[in-house]
Amino acid sequence: MLANYAVDPTLFARCIDLIDSIFPGIKKIAITGMKYHACWDKNSSPFIIEEKGEIIAHLGIIPLDIILNRKSIRVAALHGICVKESFRGKGLFKQLMQEALIYIENNFDASLLFTDQPDLYKRYNFTVLPEYDFVVNADDSVKVKTDLRTLSLDNPDDFKIIHRLLSDHLPLSNQMSVINETTIFILDTLDKKIYFSPYLNALIIYEVMLDTLYIKDILSQKKYKLNEMISLIPENFNKVVLQFCPDKFNDQTYTPALSKPECSIMVSENFRFEGKFFRYPETYRC
C-alpha cells in the first residue's frame, strides 16, 4: 500500500532498516544526506507491506522533472525495491509493482529504474535503454590558469553555491536532462568532489582515472564552450569522456562508445527517447 512518511514518524526508520539489509550502506548515505537537506523521507513516496508492525517489502517513488526530446515531462523513479529474504516467493514483489504502476499511470508521464537484475522488470514492460559514453576530440584544449576549487557541503558559503546552482541552471542537454533535483544529486555526490569555477559561475563534477578525464555533470547559468571548461581542469589527461548527452556542446566532435554502468537503466513504454545515443546523467542515478 502507499504510505506517507509525514503521517508515521517511525516509518522512515523501519523502511531504511529493511533497505539497508538488502543494499548495505544505503542507511549511512540517507542519514548523512539529511545533514545537507537531502532528505529521502521528504522526497520519496513509499509503497510498503507490513507483517506484525515490521516492514517486509518496500518500493519507493521519487518524482523527477526531466527534459526528454526537448520537452518537459514528469517521471517516476522507482528505487529501494526490496523484499525481506524470509518473505520472498510469496508474491510481495508483484503486489508492490502492480500497486505502484497503477499510481504511476495516474500521476506521471513515464517511469524509470536502475537495476542489476533487469529480468525482474521485463514482465512489467520495462526495457533496458543502452547508455553511451562520448569520447571528445579535445586536442585543441589549452590549459589556462585555473580558478577551480573543491566545494565542501560543510562550508556554509559553499553549501549556498551548490544549492543556488542546483535550483537555477541551464539544462545540460535538450535530449535528456534532470532539472531542479537536489536530493538525488547530493546523495550521489557525497563521495565525489564538486568543483566550482567562480569565473564561469559553474559546478563541474569530474574524475581523472588512468589518464582519462570523465566529466559527469556541469551546472551553469550560461552556455559555455566545452573547451573553456576542459581548459580549467588542472590534472593531466590524454582522453576526455562525457557521461551525459552532449548535444548542447556542438563546438566539439565526439565518438559514442557503449557504456557498461554497474546498474542498467530500464524505462517504461511511454519513455521514448528519440535520439540515437542515450545517456542518463551520472549525478542523478537512484
N, C-alpha and C positions, 0 to 999 in steps of 0.2 A: 504493500500500500504506500501511497505518497504521504510522507511525514513532513514535519516542519520543525527545524532546529529552534526557532524562536519560541515555540509553544512548550517544548520539553527541555529544560536546562541540562538534563543528563544524556540527551540523545547523541550529541556530538561525541562525547567521550566513549559511549558504548559503540558507536559506529566506527570511530577511528581505531579502537582496540581490535575490532574484527579485521578491518582493512590491513592494519599493521601486521597482524598474524599471518596474512596471506602475502602481503607485499612489505617485507621488513624495511624499516627506515622511513615509511610514509608518515608515521606519527611525529617523528622528530622534525621532519620538514614542515608539517602542518603547524606544529606548536611554535617553531621558530618563525614561520611566516606571520603569525599573529603579532609579533613584536613590531612588524613593519606594515601593519594594517592590511596584510594579505590574509584575510580570514576565510578559510574554507567554508565554515558554517554560515557565513553571510552570502556566499556566492553559489552554493550548491543546493539543489533540491534532492533530498534522499528518498529513494524507494526502499522500503525495508520489510523484512519478515522477522517476527519475533517468536521466541519459544520460552515461555515462563520468564518473561522480562529480559531475556538475552537476545541481542541482535544476532541472527544466524545467517542472514543474507542481506546484501546491500547493493544498490545501483544508484549512482549519483548523476545528476544532470546539471551541467554548467551552461548558462546561456552565453552565446558568443555572437557579437556583431562582426560580420566579415564582409569584405569586398570580394565578390566572385564574378568573373567575367564583366567587370566594370559596374556591377550592380551591388547594392547593399542588401544583405539578407540576414535573417536571424536563424542561428544554427544551435542545435542542442548537442553539446559534447558529453557523451557518456563516459563515466570514469569510475574507478574504485569498484568495479563489478566483481563480486566475490560471494562465495557460499562457504560457511564453516565446513571443514573437511568431514566431520562426523555426520553431516546432514546432506551430503552430496548423493546424487542418484534418486532424489525424491521429487524432482520436477520444480525445485525452487528457482533455479536459474531461468527456466522457461516462464514461470509465473511473473518474475520481475521484468523480463524482457517484454512480455506481452502487455503488461500494465504500462510500462514506460513508453512503449511505442504508440499506444493509444493517446497518451498525454502529449507526446511529441507531435503527433499528427494534428492535434487541435491547437497547438501553441507555437509551432516552429515551421520554418520553410524547409529544413533539411536537418540531417544529423550526421555525426561522425564519432569515431572512437579510435583508440590506439590499442593494439594487442600484439602479443607474440603467439597467439593461438587463433588465427583467422578462421579456421574451420568451424569454430563455435558459433560464429555470427553469420555465416553464409546462408543458413536456413532462415534468417530474418532479413534477407535481401540486402545485406551489407556486402560490398565488394572492395577488395584491395585496390587502392589507387597507387600505381607505381610513382615513386618520387625520384627526382634527379638533382644532382649537384651541377653547378655550372662553372666550368673552368674558364677563367678570364685570360684574355690576351692583354697582359698589363706590362708589356716590355717598355712602354714609354712613360711609366710612372717614375718620377724623380723624387727622391726623398727631400723633404724640407725640414726646417727646424720645427719640431712638433710641440704643440701645447696640450697634447693628450695627457690626461691624468686619470687614475683609477678612483672611482667614487666608492664611498662606504655608506651603506644603509644606516650605520650607527652615527654618522655625522649629520646633524640636523640640516645643514645647508645642502649637503649632497642629497639627502633624502628629498628635499624640496625640488631639486633639479630633476631627479628621477621621476617623481610624480607629476611634475609640470609637463615634462615631455611625453610621459605616458598618456596624459589626458588631452594633449594637444600636439599632434604631429601629423605629417602627411602620411597617407597610406604608402607602404613600401612598394606595393605592386598593385596594378589595376587588375591583374589576373587572379591573385589570391593574397589577401591581407587580412589580418585580425586587427580590429580597431577598438580603441577605448577599453582595453582589457588590462587591468593592473594586477589582479591576484595571481593569475597563472604566470605572468611574466616574472613577478617577484619570486614565486616559489621555484620557478625553473632556473633562475639565475642566482640562487643563494650560494651555489658552489662555483659560480663563474665570476669573472671580472667584468665590471661595467666601466667602460671608458667614456670620458667626456671631453669634447673639444670646445672650449669657450669661443674660439674663433668661428667655428661652424655652428655653435649652439646645437650640438648634436651628440647623441649617445651612439656608440659603436660597440657591439658585442662581437668579439673575435677571439680566436685562439691560433697560435702558431705551433704546428706539430710536424716534425720530420721535414723541415724546410718548406712547409706549405701553410699559407695563410688561409684560414677558414673564417669568412665573415658570416655571422649568424643573423645579425639584425642591425638595422640602422634606424634611429628615431630622430627625425629632424623636422623643423618647421618650414624649411626651404628646400628646394630641389638643387642638389649639387651634382657635379660630375663625379663619377666613381673614383677617378684618378686623384681628385682633390682629397678624398678620404684615405685612399691607399697610401698616398704620399706622407701622411701624418703618422703612419704606424712605424715605430722605430725598430722593431725586430727585423732580423734578416730572413728572407724567404725567397724562393725562386719560382713559386707557383701560387696562384690565387684562386680560391674556390668560393663561390657564393652559395649559401644554403637557404635560398629563398628565390622566388620567381624574379628574374632580373629585367622584366620588360620596361621598367621606367628608366633604366640606365642604358639608353640607346647610344651613348657615346662609346660603348665598348662592344667588342665581339666576344663571343663565348661559345664553348662547346659543351652541350649537355652530356652528362655521364650518369648512368643509372646508379642510384644510391642504395645502400643497404642499411637502413636505420635499424636499431635494436627492436623497435616495435613498428609494425606496419600501420598505416592509416587506412581505415575502412570507412566508406561513405555510403549513405542511403541512396536509393534510386533517384531521388529528386535533387541530389547534389551533383550537378552536371558541369564539370569543368570543360570549357570549350577550347582551351589552349592545347598545345602539343606536348609540352613538358611541364609536369606539375611538381610543385614543392610546397609543403606546409612549413611555415616559419619555425625555426628551431626553438624559439623562446616562448612558444605557446602550446607545447605538447602537454597533454594531461592524461 
